[in-house]
């Protein structure tokens, strides 16, 4: 029963309870006026019996109505122990799976980058050329994963790009509307990632993620900044780490593959000492600013950044 059905049932119960209560009140009122008796009891006792009977009737009517129109109510009345036992069983299974994932034989975690290289597909390539390139990339990835992870306890993959099922999946990857949309604007890169956790004795398998290989940041573009106070012996190292995290998140938001989003600082010891001294001897507010060191694309594989000390955050 959905939300609407539940609301209808509640309204119906309220209306029926109201009708029964009204009828009970009228009956009790008439009995009181006419001083009627039941079982030779005094009228006041008769009124009490009528009131109690009315309440019992309301409870019975509500229960019958709920059982008649709600499978959940019937389950709660007659199968509650079974439901509780099933919930406990499912919870135990979930706990066991979580424990296995945390403590036992996970070899590869879901979302891990499995192959350091990527495939770049361009709009100028024909359909057959794209499929041929993706097929070759698939086979290279399989070979690399077999060499690397068979020793860690995974079963080598027997899949090849010329297998009918694999070929169909590769064709669907290229035909995906998202990929086609990317290709209208420019090249696309393809990376191999783990599509689920893999445990010891699991067969090796993986998935492809695709990204538009477009310009994300221009060289010299300000990506993030952190405020520091002049005249203090602040350690910029903490600011550097904070800026790297901000830049990585920003890169992912702009379309950089997660595994490629790490910010690589270009910072020499001399430059670090120069900024520390400028902050220590300066007055007022400074900003440590992270800027893109080069034009950054997804195929860059990382986000090289340079740090500058400025009076403004831009």
C-alpha positions as CSV (number, residue, x, y, z in Angstrom):
1,X,0.0,0.0,0.0
2,X,1.4,3.4,-1.0
3,X,1.3,6.7,0.9
4,X,-2.1,7.6,-0.7
5,X,-3.6,4.3,0.2
6,X,-2.5,4.7,3.8
7,X,-4.0,8.1,4.0
8,X,-7.3,6.9,2.6
9,X,-7.3,4.0,5.1
10,X,-6.7,6.5,8.0
11,X,-9.5,8.8,6.9
12,X,-11.9,5.8,6.5
13,X,-11.0,4.5,10.0
14,X,-11.6,8.0,11.5
15,X,-15.0,8.3,9.7
16,X,-16.2,4.8,10.8
17,X,-15.1,5.4,14.4
18,X,-16.9,8.7,14.4
19,X,-20.1,7.1,13.1
20,X,-20.0,4.3,15.6
21,X,-19.2,6.7,18.4
22,X,-22.2,8.9,17.3
23,X,-24.5,5.9,17.2
24,X,-23.4,4.8,20.6
25,X,-23.9,8.2,22.0
26,X,-27.4,8.4,20.6
27,X,-28.3,4.9,21.9
28,X,-27.0,5.8,25.3
29,X,-28.9,9.1,25.3
30,X,-32.1,7.4,24.4
31,X,-31.5,4.7,27.0
32,X,-30.9,7.4,29.6
33,X,-34.0,9.4,28.7
34,X,-36.3,6.3,28.7
35,X,-34.5,4.8,31.7
36,X,-34.3,1.5,29.8
37,X,-32.6,-1.4,31.4
38,X,-30.7,-4.5,30.2
39,X,-30.7,-7.8,32.1
40,X,-32.7,-6.1,34.8
41,X,-29.9,-3.8,35.6
42,X,-30.3,-0.2,36.8
43,X,-30.4,2.4,34.0
44,X,-27.0,3.9,35.0
45,X,-25.4,0.5,34.7
46,X,-27.1,0.0,31.4
47,X,-25.6,3.3,30.1
48,X,-22.2,2.1,31.2
49,X,-22.6,-1.2,29.3
50,X,-23.7,0.7,26.2
51,X,-20.6,3.0,26.4
52,X,-18.2,0.1,26.9
53,X,-19.8,-1.8,24.1
54,X,-19.5,1.2,21.8
55,X,-15.8,1.5,22.6
56,X,-15.3,-2.2,21.9
57,X,-17.2,-1.9,18.7
58,X,-15.0,0.9,17.5
59,X,-11.9,-1.0,18.3
60,X,-13.3,-4.1,16.5
61,X,-14.3,-2.1,13.5
62,X,-11.0,-0.4,13.2
63,X,-9.2,-3.7,13.4
64,X,-11.4,-5.4,10.9
65,X,-11.0,-2.5,8.5
66,X,-7.2,-2.4,8.8
67,X,-7.0,-6.2,8.2
68,X,-9.4,-6.0,5.3
69,X,-7.5,-3.3,3.4
70,X,-3.9,-3.4,4.5
71,X,-1.6,-6.3,3.8
72,X,0.9,-4.7,6.2
73,X,-1.6,-4.8,9.0
74,X,-2.3,-8.5,8.4
75,X,1.4,-9.2,8.3
76,X,1.9,-7.3,11.6
77,X,-1.0,-9.2,13.3
78,X,-0.3,-12.8,12.1
79,X,3.3,-12.9,10.8
80,X,5.3,-10.5,13.1
81,X,7.6,-13.2,14.4
82,X,8.4,-14.4,10.9
83,X,9.1,-10.8,9.8
84,X,11.4,-10.2,12.8
85,X,13.3,-13.4,12.2
86,X,13.7,-12.5,8.5
87,X,14.9,-9.0,9.4
88,X,17.4,-10.5,11.8
89,X,18.7,-12.9,9.2
90,X,19.1,-10.2,6.6
91,X,20.9,-8.0,9.1
92,X,23.3,-10.9,10.0
93,X,24.0,-11.4,6.3
94,X,24.7,-7.6,5.8
95,X,27.0,-7.6,8.9
96,X,28.9,-10.6,7.5
97,X,29.3,-9.0,4.1
98,X,30.5,-5.7,5.7
99,X,33.0,-7.6,7.9
100,X,34.2,-9.5,4.9
101,X,34.7,-6.2,3.0
102,X,36.5,-4.5,5.9
103,X,38.6,-7.3,7.3
104,X,39.2,-10.2,5.0
105,X,40.3,-10.9,1.5
106,X,39.4,-7.8,-0.6
107,X,41.9,-7.6,-3.4
108,X,40.4,-4.7,-5.4
109,X,38.0,-2.0,-4.1
110,X,35.1,-0.8,-6.2
111,X,36.1,2.3,-8.1
112,X,39.8,1.7,-8.1
113,X,41.8,2.6,-11.2
114,X,43.0,-0.7,-12.6
115,X,45.2,0.4,-15.5
116,X,47.3,3.5,-15.4
117,X,47.0,4.2,-19.1
118,X,43.9,5.5,-20.9
119,X,42.4,5.3,-24.4
120,X,41.7,8.5,-26.3
121,X,39.0,8.4,-29.0
122,X,38.6,11.3,-31.3
123,X,35.5,12.4,-33.4
124,X,37.6,12.0,-36.6
125,X,37.8,8.3,-36.1
126,X,35.4,6.1,-38.0
127,X,33.0,3.8,-36.1
128,X,35.1,0.8,-37.0
129,X,38.3,2.5,-35.9
130,X,36.8,3.4,-32.6
131,X,35.6,-0.2,-32.0
132,X,39.0,-1.5,-33.0
133,X,40.8,0.9,-30.6
134,X,38.5,0.1,-27.7
135,X,38.8,-3.7,-28.4
136,X,42.6,-3.5,-28.4
137,X,42.5,-1.5,-25.2
138,X,40.2,-4.1,-23.6
139,X,42.7,-6.9,-24.4
140,X,45.6,-4.9,-23.1
141,X,43.8,-4.2,-19.8
142,X,42.9,-7.9,-19.4
143,X,46.5,-9.0,-20.0
144,X,47.8,-6.4,-17.5
145,X,45.3,-7.3,-14.8
146,X,46.0,-11.0,-15.2
147,X,49.7,-10.5,-14.7
148,X,49.2,-8.2,-11.8
149,X,46.3,-9.7,-9.8
150,X,46.5,-13.5,-10.5
151,X,49.3,-13.6,-8.0
152,X,47.1,-11.8,-5.5
153,X,44.5,-14.5,-5.6
154,X,42.1,-13.5,-8.4
155,X,41.2,-15.8,-11.2
156,X,42.6,-14.7,-14.6
157,X,40.0,-13.4,-17.0
158,X,39.1,-15.6,-19.9
159,X,37.3,-12.8,-21.8
160,X,38.6,-11.4,-25.1
161,X,37.4,-8.5,-27.2
162,X,36.3,-10.9,-30.0
163,X,33.9,-12.8,-27.7
164,X,30.4,-12.0,-29.0
165,X,29.2,-10.8,-25.6
166,X,32.2,-8.7,-24.9
167,X,32.1,-7.2,-28.4
168,X,28.4,-6.3,-27.9
169,X,29.3,-4.5,-24.6
170,X,32.1,-2.6,-26.3
171,X,29.7,-1.5,-29.1
172,X,27.2,-0.4,-26.4
173,X,29.9,1.7,-24.7
174,X,30.6,3.6,-27.9
175,X,26.9,4.0,-28.7
176,X,26.1,5.4,-25.3
177,X,24.3,8.8,-25.6
178,X,26.7,10.3,-23.1
179,X,29.7,9.2,-25.1
180,X,28.1,10.4,-28.3
181,X,27.5,13.8,-26.7
182,X,31.1,14.1,-25.6
183,X,32.3,13.3,-29.1
184,X,30.2,16.1,-30.6
185,X,32.5,18.5,-28.6
186,X,35.8,16.8,-28.9
187,X,37.9,13.7,-27.9
188,X,36.9,11.2,-25.2
189,X,39.2,9.3,-22.9
190,X,38.4,5.9,-21.5
191,X,39.7,4.4,-18.3
192,X,39.4,1.0,-16.7
193,X,38.0,0.9,-13.2
194,X,36.8,-1.8,-10.8
195,X,33.0,-2.1,-11.1
196,X,32.7,-3.8,-7.7
197,X,34.8,-5.2,-4.9
198,X,36.8,-8.2,-5.9
199,X,37.8,-10.9,-3.4
200,X,40.2,-13.8,-3.4
201,X,39.1,-16.4,-6.0
202,X,36.8,-13.9,-7.8
203,X,37.3,-13.8,-11.6
204,X,38.9,-10.6,-12.8
205,X,36.4,-8.2,-14.4
206,X,36.2,-4.4,-14.8
207,X,34.2,-1.6,-16.4
208,X,35.0,1.4,-18.5
209,X,34.4,5.0,-17.5
210,X,34.4,7.7,-20.2
211,X,35.2,11.5,-19.9
212,X,35.1,14.4,-22.3
213,X,38.7,15.3,-22.9
214,X,38.1,19.1,-22.8
215,X,40.1,21.9,-21.2
216,X,39.4,22.1,-17.5
217,X,41.7,24.8,-16.3
218,X,43.9,27.3,-18.2
219,X,47.5,27.8,-17.2
220,X,47.7,30.5,-14.6
221,X,44.0,30.2,-13.6
222,X,43.3,30.6,-9.9
223,X,41.8,27.5,-8.5
224,X,41.7,28.0,-4.7
225,X,43.1,30.2,-2.0
226,X,43.6,30.2,1.8
227,X,43.8,33.3,4.0
228,X,46.7,33.8,6.4
229,X,47.6,36.7,8.7
230,X,50.9,38.6,8.3
231,X,53.3,39.0,11.1
232,X,52.9,35.4,12.3
233,X,55.1,32.4,12.1
234,X,52.4,30.3,10.3
235,X,53.5,27.1,8.6
236,X,52.2,27.2,5.0
237,X,52.4,23.4,4.9
238,X,48.9,23.0,6.3
239,X,47.6,25.5,3.7
240,X,49.3,23.6,0.9
241,X,47.5,20.4,1.9
242,X,44.2,22.1,2.2
243,X,44.6,23.7,-1.2
244,X,45.5,20.4,-2.8
245,X,42.3,18.9,-1.5
246,X,40.2,21.8,-2.7
247,X,41.8,21.7,-6.1
248,X,41.2,17.9,-6.4
249,X,37.5,18.3,-5.6
250,X,37.2,21.2,-8.1
251,X,38.8,19.2,-10.8
252,X,36.4,16.3,-10.3
253,X,33.5,18.8,-10.4
254,X,34.8,20.1,-13.8
255,X,35.0,16.6,-15.3
256,X,38.4,15.2,-14.3
257,X,38.4,11.4,-13.6
258,X,38.6,10.8,-9.9
259,X,41.9,8.8,-10.1
260,X,43.5,11.6,-12.1
261,X,42.3,14.5,-9.9
262,X,45.3,14.6,-7.5
263,X,46.9,18.0,-7.3
264,X,50.7,18.0,-7.9
265,X,52.4,21.1,-6.3
266,X,55.3,22.6,-8.0
267,X,57.1,24.1,-5.0
268,X,60.8,24.4,-4.4
269,X,62.3,24.8,-0.9
270,X,63.5,28.2,-1.9
271,X,60.0,29.3,-2.9
272,X,58.6,27.9,0.4
273,X,61.1,29.8,2.5
274,X,60.4,33.0,0.6
275,X,56.7,32.7,1.3
276,X,57.3,31.9,5.0
277,X,59.5,34.9,5.4
278,X,57.1,37.2,3.6
279,X,54.2,36.1,5.9
280,X,56.4,36.5,9.0
281,X,57.6,40.0,8.2
282,X,54.4,41.2,6.6
283,X,51.4,43.0,8.0
284,X,47.7,42.5,7.3
285,X,46.0,39.8,5.3
286,X,47.7,37.5,2.8
287,X,46.4,34.7,0.6
288,X,48.2,31.6,-0.4
289,X,46.8,31.0,-3.9
290,X,46.9,27.8,-5.9
291,X,47.0,28.3,-9.7
292,X,47.1,25.8,-12.6
293,X,50.7,25.4,-13.7
294,X,49.7,24.3,-17.2
295,X,46.6,23.9,-19.3
296,X,44.8,20.9,-17.6
297,X,42.8,18.3,-19.5
298,X,41.6,14.9,-18.2
299,X,44.4,13.3,-20.2
300,X,46.9,15.3,-18.2
301,X,46.5,12.6,-15.5
302,X,46.8,15.1,-12.6
303,X,46.5,18.8,-11.8
304,X,49.9,20.5,-11.6
305,X,49.6,23.6,-9.4
306,X,51.8,26.5,-8.4
307,X,51.5,28.4,-5.1
308,X,51.7,32.2,-4.9
309,X,51.4,34.6,-2.0
310,X,49.0,37.5,-2.8
311,X,47.1,40.3,-1.2
312,X,43.9,39.2,-2.9
313,X,42.4,35.7,-3.3
314,X,42.4,36.0,-7.1
